[in-house]
Each structure stands twice: as C-alpha cells, then as structure tokens.
C-alpha cells in the first residue's frame, strides 16, 4: 500500500487539486499567448488573469508582491531606454535634448506586462503543486525523461550547492577572511569557488554511484498517478477559451 502525503508548503486550493497534466497544458498555452500579445490592454488583462489565478491558488500576497517587484526591476531598463531609441520623427515628447517616443513607451509597457504575466503564471504553477508532480505531468505529456531527470536533479542540487557555499563562507569568515578589493580577496574567492566546484563534482560522482547501485538504468520512473475528472477538463476548457479570446482581442 502506498501512502499519499500532502506537501505542507503547498496551500490547499482548487488549483492544488487540479490534475497536474491539464494544469500544465493550460498554463503553457497561456504563457505562449502572453508572449505573443502586442497591445497593452490585452497584456494587462493577462496580468490580471495571472493575479486571479494566484488568488484562487491561495499564493501568499508577500510572495506575489516580491516576485512582481523583482520582475518589474528586471524590466525597468526596457521601460527607460526603449522610448529613447526611437527616431526623433516618431510621435512623442521632447524633454530637453531627449525625445521620448510614444510608440516606444507603449512597446516598453507591453514588454513589462508580458514578462510580469509569464513570471506570475510560473509562480502560480510552482506554488500550487510540488515540482516533482509537475515534472511527472510534463513526462506524461511526452516530455523526454532525460530532460525531466536533469530538471529534477538541477533543482535538488541547487540547494545542496547553496548549503555547501554557506558552510564554505562561514569557514572563511571564522578564519578571519573579509572581502575587500584586493588581490588577496580575489585569489581567496577563486580558491573558494574552485573548492566548491570540486566538492560538487565529487558529490555528483557519489550520487551517480549510489543510483547505479540501486539499479538506475537511465529510465525515468515515477510513483505519481494521475486521474482526470470532469472538473479538470472544464477548468482547462475555461482557461483555454479565455486565452483564445485574449489573443483574438489583441489581434483585432
């Protein structure tokens, strides 16, 4: 008998109970549609849909705000510089020696909204189901098993390397190391990074040996089971209809 445990980091919500295969397919379709939007109105509507999904998925407001702030910070150069790169004959405003293009400003806003929509959709997808279940759903949708295994191992050992880097930093500080703009600092940091890479390689070799000892042959296997319900299909159809309507409005 297999016991099923609910991940305590995933809030209980309708999105958490949605079949991961249908949810992943719907979110991928929405991401493709959001990237293709060309006007600010539909792009803003895509952001609104992503925020509504975050609300339905009971993603914490602090997490949504933090991710949105990071995305806005990343896209800030587009908003600032794209309006300044258009020709002086384009409609806009002259501010001293600078010409702020209205089409460029609109293009920068659309880029920002698209990035925000895609980032929030990815946040909702990862916060409403364990990553292992989402990757199993991707494999069920014919994603190659090698890519699924690489993604799972990369995710898992990102935390292992981060923990190793913290231990290395503590060890360096207890030995009196303080980062400064000097040759000694750069040399020490280089040695630290090299040590981290060597330890990571040794750890990867031990993990590979342990996996082979347990019969790993390169085939992706999972104990995750999926079961489609009418609610899953209905939710998929509703999101697909909304996505298609958004693209049609953008193209009209």
N, C-alpha and C positions, 0 to 999 in steps of 0.2 A: 504494500500500500504506500502511495506517495502522499505526503502531507504538503499542503499548499500554504505558504506563509505570505502575508501581505507586507510589502516593503513599507516600514514606518515612515520613510521620507516622502512617500507619495501620498498626497491627501486623497481622501475618499471623495470621489466626484463622478458625475456621469461620464466624463472623458476617461477616467481611470478604469471604468467597466466596459468601455468601448473596445471591441475586438481590435487588437493592435494592427492587424493586416489592413482592415478597412480604414482605420485612422491614419496609418502611414500613407496609404494611397491617396486619401483625401488631402492630407497636408502637403504631399509632394505636388499634387495638382494645383493647390493654392499657391505654393511657392513659385511654380513656373508661371502662373498667371500674374502674380505680384511683380515678378521681374520684368514681365512684358508690358506693364502699364506705362502709358506715356503722358497722362494728364494728371494734374494734382488732385482733382476731385475723386476719381476712382482710386488713386493711390491712398488718399486719406481714408476712403471707405475701407480699403484693405487693412489699414492700421486699426480702424475701428473694429473690424471683424476679428483681428488678432487679439485685441484687448477684450472683446466679448468672450472669446474662447478662453482667455486667461481667467476671466471671472467665472465662467462655467467650470473650468478645471480647478478652481479654488487655489490658484497660484498666489502666493503672498504678495501683497502690494509692494513691499520693500524690494522683493526680488524683481518684480516687473519694472519698478522705477529705476533700480540700479542698472538693469540691462538696457533700458531705454536711454538712460543718461550716457552709458558707455557708447551706445550706437550713435547717439547724437554727437558725441565728442569726436568719434571716428569720422563722421561725415561732415563735420564742420568745415574742413578745407574745401569741399565741393561747393558749399553754400557761399563761401567767402570769395573763392577765386574763379569759379565758373562764370559768374556775371561780369567779371572783369576781362575775360578772354575773348568776348565777342567783339565784332567790329564796331568802330565809332559811329557807323551809319545805322546800326540797329536801334530800335526804339528803346528809350530808357531815360536815365537821368545823369546829368553831369555834376559831379561833386568835386570841385576843384579841378585838378588835372586828370581825374579818373572818370571814366564813363561806365556807369552801372547799367548793364543791358537787362531789359525786362525779360526777353526770352531766356537769357542765361540764368536769371534769378528763378524763373519758373522751372528750368531744367535742373538747377541745383536742389530746389524744393522737392521735385519728383524723385530725384536720386535718394534724397534723405528719407522720404516716406517709403520708398521701396525697400531700402535697407532696414528701416525700422520694422516694416511689416514682416519681412523674412526673418529677422532676428527674433521677433516676438513669437512667430509661429514655431521656430526651432525651440525656443524656450518652453512653450506650452507642450510641445511634443516630448521633450526630455523630462518635464516636470510632472507629467501625468501617467508615466509608465516607466518601470526600470529599463535602463538602456539595454540590458540583456534581452528583455522581452521584445523591445523594438527591433533589435538586430535579428532576433529569431523571426520576427514578422517579415523583415527585409529578405531573409533567406527563403521564407515561404513564398515570397513574391518573385522568386527566381534570381535574387542577388547571389553571385558566386560565393560559395562557402569560404574560399580563401580570403576574400575581402571582409567577410563577417568576422573571421577569426583575427585578422590583422586589426580591425577596428576594436574588437573586444580586448585584445592584448595591449594595444596602444592606450586605451582608456584605463585599463587596470594598472599598467606600469607607469603611467604618468604620476600617479600618487606615490608609487614606490620610489621613483626617482626624486620626487619632491621631498619625501621624508628623508632620503639619503642626503639630499642637498641641505636640508635643515640641520642634520647631525654634523655634516661637514662644516657648516657655517659656525655652529656652536663650538666645535673643536678648535676652529681657527681663532675665534674670539677668546676662548679660555687660554690660548697661548699668546695672547696679547696683540693679535692682529687687528689693525684698524685701517679701513680703506682710505687711501689718500691718492692724490695724483702724483705718484712717484713710480720709478722703475721697479722698486721692490714690491709695490702693490700689484702692478700688472703681472710681474713674474709669479707672485704668490697666487693670484687669481687664475693664471694659466695652469699652474700646477694643480690647483683645486679642481678646475674643470676637467683636466686630464684624468685626475684620480676618480672623479665621478663617472666619467665615460668608461674607464677600465673596470670599475666596480659594477657598473650597469651591464657591461659585456659579460663579465663573469657570472652575474646573476642570471642573465639570459641563457647562458650555457647550462647552468644548473637546472633551470626551469625546463629547457628542452630535453635534457636527460631524464628528468622526472616524468615528463609527459610521455616519452618513448617507453619508459619502464612500465607505465600504466596502459600501454597498448595503443597510444595515439598513432594513427596512420595518415593523418592529414585530412580526414573526412570530418566535416562539421556535423556534430550531433547535438541535439538539444532535447531536454525533457519537457519543454514548454508545449502545451497543447492549445489549440485554438478552436473556438466554437462560434459559428456565425448565428446571430439571432435576427429577427426582423428589425429590431431597433437599430442594429449595426448597419444594415442595408439602408434603412430610412435616413439615418444620420449622414451616411455617405452621399445619398442622393440629394439631401438638402444642401450640404456644403458644395457639392458639385454644381447644383443649379445656381446657387449664389455666386460661385466663381465664374461660371459661364456668363451670367448676367452682368457681372462686373466688367468682364473683358468686352462684352458687346457694347456696354455703355461707353467704355473707353474708346472703342473704335468708331462709334457713331459721331 
